[in-house]
């Protein structure tokens, strides 16, 4: 079960999305990280029986997490509360696919945000992730509202360049941004 450089690259590329995917179901960051790590261990253990295609590997990783959560749900009250709260069943594949899309979307957004200059990134996160108004950000950072607007405009411009076309428009739709 030796990890190659390609396996390490695969891990660094997909780990955050898998953690977010797991977290959506268990609402516990530590459990989500454990599930993502366990999925990679399962991949390494079954690597010789799997296709080398990255999409097939991703499907295996997501399915591993999905099945691990099902197993946890039998033993863990927190996970059981999640199942009751969301009425998610094992046969609800559409919701499963939506969660995968959301996990990958959020990973793409955060990856693009990380590439912004620190000041711009901070303003974008405060505005679009944390939900602060321009006035609240200006007051918190002790800068003018025009500075906030300029950073947001620049940040959106960079996101437009860095994100997949569909992800960018989904970002705009999700956060109610109009031009």
N, C-alpha and C positions, 0 to 999 in steps of 0.2 A: 504494500500500500504506500509506495513512495510517490510523493507529489512532484511532478515535473514543473518546469518553468511555465509551460502552457497551462497547467492546472492552477498554478499560483496566479497567473494573469486572469484566468476564468474566475477565480475566487474574488480577486480585487474588483473585477468588472461587475459581478452580480451580487456580491454579498449584501450590500446596502438594500437593494431592491428586495432580496429574499427576506432580510430582517423586517423590512416594512410590511411585506406581504404577511409574514407570520404575526407581526404585532397587530395587524388589523383584526386577526382572529382571536388572539389571546390577551391583548391589551396589557401585556407585561413585557417590558423591554428585555429583561434578562432571559426570560423563557423564549422570546422571539430570537434572540441571538443564539441561544442553545439550539433551537430548531434549525436555524440556517446553517450552523456549523455541523450539526448532525446530518443534514442533507448533503453537505459536501463530503463528509466521511462516507456516507452511503454511496455517493457517486464514485469515490476512489475505490471502495470495496467492489463495486460492480462495473468498473470502468472497462474491463476487457469484454464485457457482454453488451456494452452500449455502443451506439453509433458515435463517430467522431464529430458529427454535425452539431454545431453549437446550439441550434434550436432544439434538437433532440435532448441535449444535455440540460438545457434550461427547463424543458418540459419535465424531465426526470427530477430536477431539483425542486421545482414548484410542487409536483405531485408528491414527492417525499415529505415536504412540509405539510401539505394538505392531509396526508395519511397519518403523520405523526400527531397532528392536532386532533384528528378523530380519535386516536388512541388515548391522548391526554384527556379528552373530554369525558372519558369513562371514569377517570380517577381524580380529576381536578375540579374543585368547585368554581374557581374563577372562570375556567374555560366553559364549564357547564352553564354558568350565568350568561356568558356570551351567546351560547347557542340558543338559550331561551329568549334572550333579549332581541336577537336578530332573526329568529325563526329560520336560520340557515340549516339546510339538511344536506346529507351526503350526496343527494342527487341533484342539488342545485348548481349545476355546472355553469350556468350563465353568470351567477354571482361570483363564482370562482374565477371565471375569465375576467370579469370586471375588476376584481381585486388585483389580478395580475397586471392588467392594463394600468390601473391606478398606481400600483407600486412602481412600475417602470416609468410612468409619467412623472411621479414625484421624484424619482431618482434623477431623471433627466433635468427637471427643474432645479433641484439642488445642485447638480453637477454644473449647470450653466451659471447659477448664482455664485458658486465658488470661484468662477473664473473672472468675476467682476472685481474691480478695485475695492479695497476694504470699505471705504466710505460709501460708495455706491451700493455695495452688497448690503451693508448694514441698513441703509434706508429702504432698499427693496424688501428685505426680510421684515423690517418693522412695518412697512406698509402692507405688503401683500400676504405675508405669512402670519404676522402677529395682529394685523388689522388696525394698526394705529392710523389716525388721520394725519394729514400734512401738518396741521397745527400742533398736534401732540408730538410728532417727530421733531419739528422745529424747536419746540420747547425743551424736549428731552436732550437734544443734541446741541442746543443753543446756537442754531444757525437760522438763516432766513427761510421763509416759505419758498421763495424763488429758488434757493439752493436745493431744497427738497425736490421741487418740480423738475429742475434741471437734471438732478441725479436719477430721478425716476424715468425721465425721457431717455437719458443715455442708457440706463439699465434695460429698458424695454428694447431699445435699438440693438444692444448686444445680445439680448435673449432671442430676438428675431433672427440674428445671424447664427447663433450657436445651437438653437433648438431645431429639431425636425419641424417642418412647416405645420403639420397637424398639431404637434405639441404646443407650438407657439399660439395658434388660434384657440386651442383648448384652454391654455393658460389665460388668455384674454377673456374668454367666455366664463371661465371658472371664477375669476376675480372681478368680473364686471367692469372691465376696462374698456372705455370707448375712445374713439379718435375723433 
